[in-house]
Amino acid sequence: MGNPAENFKRGKRGKLYLQERLLQSNHSLVKNDMRKIGLSTQTGYVGKWLDISKYLPRRTLDRLAKKWMGFQAIAVAMLVPLIAFALLFRAQPILTAKSLRELLLGTNWHPLKQAFGFYPFIMGTLWVTLTSMVIAVPPSLMTAIYLAEYAPKRIRALAKPLIDLLAGIPSVVYGVWGVLTVVPFIRNHVAPTLERWSSFIPLFRSDNTTGYSVLAGGLVLAVMVFPIIIAVAEEVIHAVPQDLREASLALGATRWQTIKFVTLRKAFAGVMAAIALAFSRAFGETMAVMMVVGNVPQAPSSFLDSAYPLTALIANNYGEMMSIPLYDAALLGAALLLMLVVLIFNITSRLVLVRLMGHF
Amino acid sequence: MYDPHIRINKWNVWYGSDHALVNITADIPAKGITTIIGPSGCGKTTLLKSMNRLLDEMAGTRVKGQVWLDGINIYDPGVDVTEVRTRVGFLAPKPFPLPMSIYDNVAYGPRIHRHTLNSRGGNDHDLDGIVENNLRAAGLWEEVKDRLRTSATRLSTGQQQRLCLARALAVEPDVLLCDEPTSALDPIAAQKIEAQLQALKKERTIVVVTHMLRQARRMADYVILLWMGELVETGPAMQVFVNPRDERTRAYLDGDIG
């Protein structure tokens, strides 16, 4: 116990650090002890010259570290406004050349003829995104309610990480799944069935027989946003105080009445935020969508029509034929539009969640 | 001696491996106020929540024995738990107003039992009457009659607790269980709740859990004393407070334990 070198050795610190500290004390007795326990008394281990603490007092180092890391944090936080600013700057030519009305509502997309109407692409994005929401929201909400309210602890503990895992699958994998499974399924089964039974409804009628359609994009996107809605909504519902549930149950309400009138009512804003978060994710998704929607520049009028979302437009065309005047600016204008919509939905829903839960 | 409304027979509750209530046998007489007293952690709330099956809401509980309400064992597999809770109202220690208006809070119970109401010929016009009557019964009507449509969460804690009382009464329960109903309130608000309960005991069976011995002395007609999950003594308040049979009761009343 009395041997300082032994004491250091018992600690959890690294051997080199230990050696350095002992040498700093520069005491012959300590050096003796070090030799006894097999530590070198020679200075100059690899990387020693990197140790700034030798040249700077510790407090100065601490202040510098704080400043440096603070700067890094600010730099990361500044990325979003910087990107937005860069996009705005690069899109400036098209914004000055064309009116906003012409850009947003123009149906003509002929870069060679200097016609840059985003309307078909905006509609493509909206159709695909809204379809995915219609498909994704009901089952995800029911899953979230089940997990938060009915599921035994064990199932909940098992299901939550599995669902989170879904969120980690690369979007190109979803795209491949869409091409291999969803598109043929729509081509061979969904489209013929709809045509036979409900072709009197315009929304289900189309000349497109390829299967590459709004519906395919919506289905793939729906599966991609399941984990987002489920995870966030589950957490929001779970956070409703137990006493509030008991207050309702104690009045003779059934569990479902309690969920409907009390729990969901209390969690309403948070559930909406979960949906908005999923919406912004689906809105900005590129790879999986462009692999299955067909990419025909037209405003869809049916779930079975092809579409060409904004994201696919940018991904497919940026970098090619850049000599066409205003082409580059037009595509970056589309990117700016995309980013603004996604940001607005994202920020609003996160603000709601922060107010509700105190984190995210 | 007296007419029991609830009979608890050889009642056992476990939380996991923790034996929280051990072989409790006690009667809750009809009408009047029965207080359950005892040191904290002795199982008062557990016993109370046994009587409306709110115990079911706690994970990992196991029970054995019977709780008879009007001749029915409420733990029988065939019993509809919502029916039990309609007959046995509950007032929690802290007020938890539902996320809706004052009016809707009181109307919540009658609305979810609409089918039973309708079979009795009730309608929305009656709902106004129900809300007013129960807010009066809880002593809150005069303070809120001009703002029934505002959110219930804007009321003071004392007012919220009386709102919860009105909400519980609106279902017209025969029994009202109160779990330390004044512990979150200031003395004046607490006094109001006590006064309302005193007024209500003429028509209803009221069970009050309290850790305040003085409150028990003020309110109790009958007393159940628990001690570490076991029943120590039960009987009319006069007998238990003035002439306790058990040594532990005497020690508790003198403030030597608990």
Interface residues (C-beta under 8 A of the other chain):
Chain A: K153 P241 Q242 D243 L244 R245 E246 A247 S248 L249 A250 L251 G252 A253 T254 Q257 F261 V262 R265 K266
Chain B: N52 L54 E57 A59 T82 E83 V84 R85 T86 G89 F90 A92 K94 F96 L98 P99 M100 Y108 G109 I112 H113 C164 R167 A168 V171
